Amino acid sequence: MLVIHGVTRSRASRIVWLCYELGLEFEQIPVIQAYRLPNADAPDAPLNTHSPAFLALSPAGAVPVMQDGDLLLNESLACTLYLAQKAGGPIGPTDATEQALMMQWSFYAVASIEPDALTILFLHKPGQQQPGEDVAIVTNAAERLIRPLRVLETHLSTHAYLVGDRFTVADLNMAEILRYAQGHHELMDQFPATRAWLDGCQARPAFREMWARRLAEPE
Ligand SMILES: N[C@@H](CCC(=O)N[C@@H](CS)C(=O)NCC(=O)O)C(=O)O
């Protein structure tokens, strides 16, 4: 059976969501991020990204890691792209052209959106008193996101999905990364087609199932 190492409150969410889309059974080993623990190196600490048993699988000490038979795979988007292609249904590529486009959007999400979106996720606290330094960092991150979000908006103004005329792994990968920035309403409101597409992705039963699993985990 497919094994996912990593709690759902991590980038493992991407693989969990895809497994629900595909109806794939999986076992999840809830490896937690070391930074979320008071003392990750204590002998009684739960299995975490510093644990020797986990580092044997992931020398980088990062979740998720996925095992499918003899294949041991790091990098969440390599995992989703692999599973979607292997499954062979509508969520994956039908040919090399679609595969290239799915990789294009996924890599664009990771390279041009994820770093600034993560900054927003961690530092944007609307309605709360915040250090001016954090506010400036968030403002800069939101400004840098305007360019890639314009690219997305242009595409999604004339297409329902990123690749083909159906929901695919490219939408899933992009949606999970853009989720980090969705709490920044002044930013997202500038991109109504993107906002509507993201709402549609998150309304999918498989996303809701992943989200419920995530919420069931301790914060
Ligand atoms: N590019 C990697 C990033 C993996 C990553 O940074 N994972 C975080 C959690 S989402 C992590 O494990 N951090 C470990 C730690 O800080 O201890 C991927 O997409 O899989």
The ligand as an SDF file (V2000), in Angstrom:
LIG
                    3D

 20 19  0  0  0  0  0  0  0  0999 V2000
    9.9010   21.3300   -1.4890 N   0  0  0  0  0  0  0  0  0  0  0  0
    9.5360   20.4110   -0.4400 C   0  0  0  0  0  0  0  0  0  0  0  0
    9.4300   21.1880    0.8630 C   0  0  0  0  0  0  0  0  0  0  0  0
    9.2620   20.2630    2.0590 C   0  0  0  0  0  0  0  0  0  0  0  0
    9.1760   21.0460    3.3630 C   0  0  0  0  0  0  0  0  0  0  0  0
    9.8230   22.0890    3.5470 O   0  0  0  0  0  0  0  0  0  0  0  0
    8.3900   20.5250    4.2960 N   0  0  0  0  0  0  0  0  0  0  0  0
    8.2280   21.1580    5.5950 C   0  0  0  0  0  0  0  0  0  0  0  0
    6.8060   20.9610    6.1000 C   0  0  0  0  0  0  0  0  0  0  0  0
    5.5400   21.4200    5.0020 S   0  0  0  0  0  0  0  0  0  0  0  0
    9.1230   20.4560    6.6010 C   0  0  0  0  0  0  0  0  0  0  0  0
    9.1460   19.2470    6.6350 O   0  0  0  0  0  0  0  0  0  0  0  0
    9.8920   21.1800    7.4030 N   0  0  0  0  0  0  0  0  0  0  0  0
   10.7050   20.4860    8.3670 C   0  0  0  0  0  0  0  0  0  0  0  0
   11.0460   21.2240    9.5710 C   0  0  0  0  0  0  0  0  0  0  0  0
   11.0130   22.4460    9.5250 O   0  0  0  0  0  0  0  0  0  0  0  0
   11.3940   20.5900   10.5670 O   0  0  0  0  0  0  0  0  0  0  0  0
    8.2400   19.6830   -0.8220 C   0  0  0  0  0  0  0  0  0  0  0  0
    7.4110   20.2780   -1.5330 O   0  0  0  0  0  0  0  0  0  0  0  0
    8.0410   18.5210   -0.4460 O   0  0  0  0  0  0  0  0  0  0  0  0
  1  2  1  0
  2  3  1  0
  2 18  1  0
  3  4  1  0
  4  5  1  0
  5  6  2  0
  5  7  1  0
  7  8  1  0
  8  9  1  0
  8 11  1  0
  9 10  1  0
 11 12  2  0
 11 13  1  0
 13 14  1  0
 14 15  1  0
 15 16  2  0
 15 17  1  0
 18 19  2  0
 18 20  1  0
M  END
$$$$
